[in-house]
Amino acid sequence: MCIRVHYAPIGTAPPFDATTQTITLPPGLDREHTVTAARAVLVELAVPQAKFGALCFCGEPLDLAPLIPQQRTGEQAVTHGA
């Protein structure tokens, strides 16, 4: 399984969870700081990194795009167009 990225507030999860192969980064970072943070965790795990980007141990680039939250579909949201 390749390394995945999860976004959560600092202190709520370890930087790397070996059982799920997940790197946890703080939400709200700009693109440059997200890549830097991911690379820092990967370097600590001894995963070789190219000059740019963040690479998984398999050599593929990590998907650093945060997931878009699910849209609200409750009755109030549908009725009021929220």
C-alpha positions as CSV (number, residue, x, y, z in Angstrom):
1,M,0.0,0.0,0.0
2,C,1.3,3.4,-0.9
3,I,1.5,6.4,1.5
4,R,-1.6,8.5,1.8
5,V,-2.0,12.0,3.2
6,H,-4.6,13.0,5.8
7,Y,-5.3,16.5,7.2
8,A,-6.0,16.9,10.9
9,P,-5.2,19.5,13.6
10,I,-1.7,19.3,15.1
11,G,-1.7,16.8,18.1
12,T,-4.7,14.8,17.1
13,A,-2.8,12.2,15.1
14,P,0.9,11.1,14.8
15,P,2.8,12.6,11.8
16,F,3.0,9.0,10.4
17,D,0.8,6.0,11.1
18,A,2.6,2.9,10.0
19,T,-0.5,0.6,10.2
20,T,-2.4,2.8,7.8
21,Q,0.6,4.2,5.9
22,T,-0.8,7.7,6.4
23,I,1.0,11.0,6.8
24,T,-1.0,13.5,8.8
25,L,-0.5,17.2,8.0
26,P,-2.2,20.3,9.5
27,P,-5.0,21.7,7.5
28,G,-4.8,25.2,6.0
29,L,-1.2,25.1,4.8
30,D,-0.4,26.7,1.5
31,R,0.9,24.5,-1.3
32,E,4.6,25.2,-0.6
33,H,4.4,24.5,3.1
34,T,2.3,21.3,2.5
35,V,5.0,19.9,0.2
36,T,7.7,20.9,2.7
37,A,5.9,19.3,5.6
38,A,5.2,16.1,3.7
39,R,8.9,15.9,2.6
40,A,10.1,16.4,6.1
41,V,8.1,13.4,7.3
42,L,9.2,11.3,4.3
43,V,12.9,12.2,5.0
44,E,12.5,11.0,8.6
45,L,11.2,7.7,7.2
46,A,14.3,7.5,5.0
47,V,12.2,7.7,1.8
48,P,14.4,9.2,-1.0
49,Q,13.1,12.4,-2.4
50,A,13.6,14.0,-5.8
51,K,14.5,17.7,-6.1
52,F,10.8,18.8,-6.3
53,G,7.6,17.4,-5.0
54,A,7.0,14.7,-2.4
55,L,7.5,11.1,-3.4
56,C,6.1,7.9,-1.9
57,F,8.4,5.0,-1.2
58,C,7.2,3.4,-4.5
59,G,8.5,6.5,-6.4
60,E,5.0,8.0,-7.3
61,P,4.2,11.6,-6.3
62,L,2.0,11.9,-3.2
63,D,-1.5,13.3,-3.7
64,L,-1.4,16.4,-1.5
65,A,-4.8,17.8,-2.5
66,P,-7.2,17.9,0.5
67,L,-10.4,16.1,0.0
68,I,-13.5,18.3,-0.5
69,P,-16.0,17.8,2.3
70,Q,-19.2,16.1,1.4
71,Q,-22.0,18.5,0.5
72,R,-24.8,19.0,2.9
73,T,-28.0,17.2,1.8
74,G,-30.2,17.7,4.9
75,E,-33.7,19.1,4.5
76,Q,-32.8,22.6,5.6
77,A,-29.9,22.8,3.1
78,V,-32.1,21.6,0.3
79,T,-35.0,23.9,1.2
80,H,-33.0,27.0,1.7
81,G,-30.4,26.3,-1.0
82,A,-27.4,26.3,1.3
